[in-house]
Amino acid sequence: MSEDSSNLVHVNGRTATADDLAPLAFAGHAHFTAMQVRDGRVRGLDLHLERLRSASVELFGRALPDDVVRAHLRTALAAGPAAGLSLTATVYSPAGEFTAADADPALLVRTGPPSSGPGGPLALAAVEHERFLPHVKHVGEVAKTHLLRRAATEGFDDAAFLDREGRFSEATIWNLVFWDGESVVWPEARILTGTTLGIVRRQLTALGIGQRVAAVTPDDLPALAGAAVMNSWTPGVAVHRIGTTELPAAPRFLEALHRAYTAEPPTAP
C-alpha cells in the first residue's frame, strides 16, 4: 500500500486485505465506474449508480442496493484526502472466475490522486475494433491497452475505434465527440455511454446548445469542424488528427463541452 493517503483500497466498506485481493489478480468478469471527487462531491452520481446497477443485473443477475454502494463510497472518501481524488468502484463476484457458482456481488473501491487528463491536442490512430458488451464498462479489456500501445509505436497518442460498418464508435478509454461548426455530433454506433457523456449531453440541452447523433466515418472527417475525447478525467480534450486527416482547432466547441460539464451540480454520495 502506498504511503500516499489517496491510494487506498476497500472491499465492502473495509480496508482490503491481501486475502481479499489475491483472487482478483486474474479476474476479468467484473465491471466498474470511475469518477473524480472534489471536496467530497462528484458530478453525475445518479449516472454512476445507474451504471453499477444495470451492469450488475446483466453480469450477475442482481445488484447491490444504491444505499449500500453509497455507504461504501462514503467510507472510502472518509479515509482519503478531503481536497480531491480519483475513485474507481468495481463490482465483482466473490465466487471467482470460470465458474457458474453464484454469490452476491462485492464492491471494491480504489482511490488515488486526482486527475484532469492530458492537455492535448491528441492524434488518434483509426483502428478496426468492437468491444464485447460495449454498453458495459467491464474490466476484460486487454485490447484497449494493446491498441493504445500499438498506436503509440506508430506515432499517435491513442486509438479511435471503427466498427464493422466503418463508423467511428469510441476510443480506448474515451468517448468520441465531433463538431460540425454549429452542433455537437455524437457518433452513431454501439458504444459505452460514459457518465461524462451523459452529464454533458443533458447540460448541453439545458444550455440550448445543438447536438445530434450521426454516423461518422473516416470519409466524413474533412467536413467536420473539430473533434474531442472525454472520460471521467475531463469533459473534453481536443483531437487534432485522426489517422491521416487533420482536424481544425475548435475552441468554441471545447468551451461548450467544459461549460456543460461544470453546469452539472456536484453531489455527495
Secondary structure, 3 states (H helix, E strand, C coil): CCCCCCCEEEECCEECCHHHHHHHCCCCCEEEEEEEEECCEECCHHHHHHHHHHHHHHHHCCCCCHHHHHHHHHHHHHHCCCCEEEEEEEEECCCCCCCCCCCCCEEEEEEECCCCCCCCCEEEEEEECCCCCCCCCECCCHHHHHHHHHHHHCCCCEEEEECCCCCEEEECCCEEEEECCCCEEEECCCCCCCHHHHHHHHHHHHHCCCEEEECCCHHHHHHCCEEEEEECCEEEEEEEEECCEECCCCHHHHHHHHHHHHHCCCECC
